[in-house]
Amino acid sequence: MKFRPMPKDEIIKSIKTLYDADQYTIVLILTDGEALCGTIKNKLHSFIGEEWIPASELCFSETGALELYFESALELSPDKSISIYVPLKEIAGIAPLPYSQKTIEKHGPIGKLLKHTPIPQLLLKFPIFRPKNSAYKVILRETILKASKLNFDIREHKVAFEFKLNVPPFDFGDIPFTNNCPLYCDWEYLARKRGGLSNIGFGVSLFGFGGSVSAARSPSLWSEFQKKVKKTEVSLKEACGGSEVTLSGYVSFIIHNSGEEESMKMEGATWIGAFIASDRIKSVKQLTKTSWVICYFREDSFMYPRSLWEQIAVPIKIYGEVVPTPFRVGVVEAKCFVKARAAAYLKR
């Protein structure tokens, strides 16, 4: 299904709203329903000499495109940044992506070395000198991969000034969120539920930025998304008793002994299997000590990169449809499974 592109003036207003709120990490929903995460230039980039450059000029310097901008000092190369130009005609929706990431201090001789010794730029290109598990790095790589497949314009820029950095003496760890954050949505499903509505628009009311700049074009699919994830949650123990449920819990994707992910084909797409549990789990044995349900996520519907989900340090809300059939995954038996349709982190 193709979704309606946002008008140019609505995109500009949306970006200005986020920019003014100091929210620079965003997710773009493309007209085919796929998501593209990235960052826009922040206010530090807005000063040229003594002149202030507004967001409407800063992020739209290329005609007909929105620039996603990545500072890549410790991610790909210490002396380059990357711009990805997303055609405005391909943008159907926009929302903020307000995540943060905890750090884990490095120990041992390498940790001491990194803490007290400036590392030459050449060595920053080698993995041993870079922090591990960076969500920023994952988003950058995934966005470049998606943008390349879509033939979007990707450019590297030589940084005009030299970085002189001590490499941080830490690795990256758990991911909390600083505000309500969209994580996953099966937009085609929501569109069908709303009689074929194809307007996604700017998701603001759910994410703490007041009224929507797209109110004149409402209703939008963001409002439908909000209704689903904000429903009163059902206990995981009672999930199999309904037809549609909103759950809360931690997500652990199922990996078989062969190393392959649990997956199945449904509705012409690949769906990835996971446990939704009351506690964070790392092994099947832990399921005996917590409440859980099996849930499948459509592979092409993740807004926040799937590879980062198990680092999420807080329970998330998941809306889905219950499939009431006896079900077995490896040694685990269940009375039903859930097909996830929408997911988000909501502040309590």
JOGIPE-V222473 format. One record per run of one state. SS is the DSSP state (helix for helix, strand for strand, loop for the rest). FROM is the first residue (numbers start at 0). TO is the last residue. If there is no record, write none. Layout:
ss->SS from->FROM to->TO
ss->SS from->FROM to->TO
//
This chain:
ss->loop from->0 to->6
ss->helix from->7 to->19
ss->loop from->20 to->23
ss->strand from->24 to->29
ss->loop from->30 to->33
ss->strand from->34 to->38
ss->loop from->39 to->41
ss->helix from->42 to->44
ss->loop from->45 to->45
ss->strand from->46 to->47
ss->loop from->48 to->49
ss->strand from->50 to->51
ss->loop from->52 to->53
ss->helix from->54 to->57
ss->loop from->58 to->63
ss->strand from->64 to->70
ss->loop from->71 to->78
ss->strand from->79 to->86
ss->helix from->87 to->89
ss->strand from->90 to->95
ss->loop from->96 to->97
ss->strand from->98 to->98
ss->loop from->99 to->101
ss->strand from->102 to->104
ss->loop from->105 to->106
ss->helix from->107 to->115
ss->loop from->116 to->119
ss->helix from->120 to->124
ss->loop from->125 to->125
ss->helix from->126 to->128
ss->loop from->129 to->133
ss->helix from->134 to->148
ss->loop from->149 to->151
ss->strand from->152 to->157
ss->loop from->158 to->168
ss->strand from->169 to->171
ss->loop from->172 to->173
ss->strand from->174 to->174
ss->loop from->175 to->175
ss->strand from->176 to->176
ss->loop from->177 to->179
ss->strand from->180 to->184
ss->loop from->185 to->185
ss->helix from->186 to->192
ss->loop from->193 to->199
ss->strand from->200 to->202
ss->loop from->203 to->203
ss->helix from->204 to->206
ss->loop from->207 to->213
ss->helix from->214 to->216
ss->loop from->217 to->219
ss->helix from->220 to->228
ss->loop from->229 to->234
ss->helix from->235 to->240
ss->loop from->241 to->242
ss->strand from->243 to->252
ss->loop from->253 to->253
ss->strand from->254 to->254
ss->loop from->255 to->259
ss->strand from->260 to->260
ss->loop from->261 to->261
ss->strand from->262 to->265
ss->loop from->266 to->267
ss->strand from->268 to->276
ss->loop from->277 to->282
ss->helix from->283 to->288
ss->loop from->289 to->290
ss->strand from->291 to->297
ss->helix from->298 to->300
ss->strand from->301 to->301
ss->loop from->302 to->304
ss->helix from->305 to->310
ss->strand from->311 to->311
ss->loop from->312 to->314
ss->strand from->315 to->322
ss->loop from->323 to->325
ss->strand from->326 to->328
ss->loop from->329 to->330
ss->strand from->331 to->333
ss->loop from->334 to->335
ss->strand from->336 to->344
ss->loop from->345 to->347
//
